[in-house]
Amino acid sequence: MIELYGMGSPNVLKIVLMLEELELPYRFHQVNVWGGEQFSEEFRRRNPNAKVPVIVDAEGPEGKPYTVFESGAILLYLAEKAGRLLPPKGAARYDAMQWLMIQLTGVGPMFGQFVHFTRFVPTPIDYAQSRYRTEALRLIDLLESRLGETAYLGGADYTIADIATYPWLRATRRNNFLSLDNRPNVTRWMAAIEKRPAAMRLEAKAAEIAKVGEAHRAAASAEDMDRVFGRGRFARTA
């Protein structure tokens, strides 16, 4: 059994999607990130970086329990554990890994900063919104170009590169953060993933997770929000 600790963010949903694709048994544990649960000593023992997602695999290497944090590392771990969704060798493996890195170092950080400076900043900052919107749209166009050449991001086959990226585009479309209009290749790719049984199961699970998360956010105090975002008395200068 795999224990998954998370909330409703795309970085967590990519792990839910991966586990559903692999049909591995797992339990989901909702972490109240808005209330600061990730900063507790108990949680930091799982991830010293105090972020979700985290998994604990009861049947890890050598049959012993093993903890993995960072979403990209979790995807690689699960792919190698199951022997699926990542080519075992050759150019196809590195193609998939390159596009996985595009999500980890580009799509996730840039989309995340755009959402932050659009939804959560106390005072709107035009420069920040423009910068991150521009970079996020550039990355969407990069995906559009790639998907004009191949069926999936890694190539002909569906891999962890797609699993990592799909939840970010899903959130973008559902919340109208950025326009996906006039990107037919991205639209075709998303439709292909949405037809997969695992993605259908993800939708049901995501709705449950979001409902709890919304209640957590509604109950969060101003100080809770400052701690999550590292602002106010939690801001650092050294």
Summary of the structure (lengths in Angstrom):
residues: 238
radius of gyration: 18.0
end to end distance: 41.8
largest distance: 52.2
contacts: 726
relative contact order: 0.14
helix: 63%
strand: 8%
